[in-house]
Amino acid sequence: KLILPILSYGSEIWGLNETLEIERVHLSFCKRLLGVKIQTQNNFIYGELGRTSLQTKQTVNVIRYWLKIIQLENFKFVKIVYNLMFRQLEEKPNSNSWAKSVKHLLESLGFYDVWLFQGVGDNELFLAVFKTRLHDVFLQNWMAAINDSPRARCYSLFANFQLQPYLLCVNINKFRNSLCRLKVSSHRLEIETGRWHKPEPIPYNERKCHYCNNLEDEFHFVLECLLYKDIRKKYIKKYYRIRPNIPKFVELMT
């Protein structure tokens, strides 16, 4: 409530530009909230909290401002400047301007008819549809990034874009943070530390458990490693421990 208005100040004008520095502040806060390392993959953070990037909110601010401008009377200074940009866009299609950015955005999201008509019937209804479309596009890109990421071999098994229930029902910080670190690969298992090994990363298949000599990934740690046999027997139901497999692991983690 306090920081977002400052980060988004004036975003009606610059909101369609790339704002990596602002998003870095947002993600830094989210990672501190979850208690994970700063190097944790950003897409995992969006998924665990069910949050989109700040640019999606800034994009909505731009469109809300555009709807306000096109309804102004023609003698208003802002409308005069907008009409100049609009005419310039027709005469010089390759010229860059705020109006061109709005046109490109609407066209890319399937709302080109809104640009052609320069207006909508119901602003609030259109904004609701626009927000849904923007969210769907973000979610589609998020899922594609998860599927393409080599770091998401485990996370992709139970990736679910929403505020995760354990964040609300686990009230002890250290346990909540530990579970989150396990899910988003912000831990010290060999599957992750081998990635940062110097001077060269350890090949994936050689990142083995020092105790069992098997690949030390999240599945091995939770359901297989003999080092944790006693604590596993104490806290995990027999159904998951006996003949463990990936479907059981996914069921347990979700």
Solvent accessible surface area in square Angstrom, and as a share of the most:
residue,aa,sasa,rsa
1,K,223,0.94
2,L,148,0.74
3,I,102,0.52
4,L,62,0.31
5,P,79,0.50
6,I,122,0.62
7,L,34,0.17
8,S,17,0.11
9,Y,183,0.70
10,G,29,0.28
11,S,0,0.00
12,E,61,0.28
13,I,106,0.54
14,W,65,0.23
15,G,0,0.00
16,L,44,0.22
17,N,90,0.46
18,E,130,0.59
19,T,20,0.12
20,L,104,0.52
21,E,117,0.53
22,I,35,0.18
23,E,24,0.11
24,R,148,0.54
25,V,73,0.42
26,H,12,0.05
27,L,14,0.07
28,S,36,0.23
29,F,123,0.51
30,C,2,0.01
31,K,12,0.05
32,R,200,0.73
33,L,101,0.50
34,L,4,0.02
35,G,24,0.23
36,V,16,0.09
37,K,75,0.32
38,I,107,0.54
39,Q,105,0.47
40,T,3,0.02
41,Q,35,0.15
42,N,63,0.32
43,N,35,0.18
44,F,0,0.00
45,I,1,0.00
46,Y,19,0.07
47,G,0,0.00
48,E,2,0.01
49,L,17,0.09
50,G,28,0.27
51,R,89,0.32
52,T,18,0.10
53,S,17,0.11
54,L,4,0.02
55,Q,58,0.26
56,T,22,0.13
57,K,75,0.32
58,Q,0,0.00
59,T,8,0.05
60,V,13,0.08
61,N,35,0.18
62,V,0,0.00
63,I,0,0.00
64,R,104,0.38
65,Y,55,0.21
66,W,0,0.00
67,L,3,0.01
68,K,123,0.52
69,I,6,0.03
70,I,24,0.12
71,Q,115,0.51
72,L,50,0.25
73,E,102,0.46
74,N,105,0.54
75,F,138,0.57
76,K,91,0.38
77,F,171,0.71
78,V,66,0.38
79,K,20,0.08
80,I,72,0.37
81,V,82,0.47
82,Y,5,0.02
83,N,37,0.19
84,L,98,0.49
85,M,39,0.17
86,F,53,0.22
87,R,118,0.43
88,Q,75,0.33
89,L,13,0.06
90,E,119,0.53
91,E,133,0.60
92,K,125,0.53
93,P,86,0.54
94,N,137,0.70
95,S,26,0.17
96,N,133,0.68
97,S,26,0.17
98,W,35,0.12
99,A,0,0.00
100,K,60,0.25
101,S,45,0.29
102,V,0,0.00
103,K,52,0.22
104,H,124,0.55
105,L,23,0.12
106,L,0,0.00
107,E,87,0.39
108,S,75,0.48
109,L,17,0.08
110,G,54,0.52
111,F,16,0.07
112,Y,78,0.30
113,D,76,0.39
114,V,14,0.08
115,W,12,0.04
116,L,112,0.56
117,F,164,0.68
118,Q,49,0.22
119,G,24,0.23
120,V,36,0.21
121,G,90,0.87
122,D,77,0.40
123,N,38,0.19
124,E,127,0.57
125,L,115,0.57
126,F,18,0.07
127,L,6,0.03
128,A,53,0.41
129,V,68,0.39
130,F,0,0.00
131,K,92,0.39
132,T,81,0.47
133,R,88,0.32
134,L,19,0.09
135,H,76,0.34
136,D,73,0.38
137,V,53,0.31
138,F,33,0.14
139,L,58,0.29
140,Q,130,0.58
141,N,93,0.48
142,W,4,0.02
143,M,77,0.35
144,A,51,0.39
145,A,37,0.29
146,I,2,0.01
147,N,100,0.51
148,D,117,0.60
149,S,19,0.12
150,P,82,0.51
151,R,41,0.15
152,A,2,0.01
153,R,122,0.45
154,C,15,0.09
155,Y,1,0.00
156,S,46,0.30
157,L,76,0.38
158,F,12,0.05
159,A,23,0.18
160,N,73,0.37
161,F,30,0.13
162,Q,77,0.34
163,L,83,0.41
164,Q,12,0.05
165,P,81,0.51
166,Y,22,0.08
167,L,25,0.12
168,L,123,0.61
169,C,91,0.54
170,V,39,0.23
171,N,127,0.65
172,I,95,0.48
173,N,92,0.47
174,K,134,0.57
175,F,111,0.46
176,R,48,0.17
177,N,32,0.16
178,S,52,0.34
179,L,59,0.29
180,C,1,0.00
181,R,82,0.30
182,L,24,0.12
183,K,8,0.03
184,V,0,0.00
185,S,4,0.03
186,S,2,0.02
187,H,23,0.10
188,R,200,0.73
189,L,18,0.09
190,E,31,0.14
191,I,14,0.07
192,E,3,0.01
193,T,39,0.23
194,G,1,0.01
195,R,47,0.17
196,W,121,0.42
197,H,89,0.40
198,K,163,0.69
199,P,122,0.77
200,E,121,0.54
201,P,76,0.48
202,I,42,0.22
203,P,78,0.49
204,Y,66,0.25
205,N,114,0.59
206,E,109,0.49
207,R,18,0.07
208,K,83,0.35
209,C,6,0.03
210,H,168,0.75
211,Y,129,0.49
212,C,30,0.18
213,N,105,0.54
214,N,81,0.41
215,L,49,0.25
216,E,22,0.10
217,D,31,0.16
218,E,5,0.02
219,F,31,0.13
220,H,3,0.01
221,F,65,0.27
222,V,17,0.10
223,L,6,0.03
224,E,71,0.32
225,C,2,0.01
226,L,116,0.58
227,L,99,0.49
228,Y,70,0.27
229,K,122,0.52
230,D,119,0.62
231,I,98,0.50
232,R,18,0.06
233,K,135,0.57
234,K,148,0.63
235,Y,152,0.58
236,I,34,0.17
237,K,151,0.64
238,K,135,0.57
239,Y,119,0.45
240,Y,29,0.11
241,R,57,0.21
242,I,72,0.36
243,R,192,0.70
244,P,42,0.27
245,N,64,0.33
246,I,74,0.38
247,P,97,0.61
248,K,29,0.12
249,F,1,0.00
250,V,36,0.21
251,E,90,0.40
252,L,56,0.28
253,M,24,0.11
254,T,116,0.68
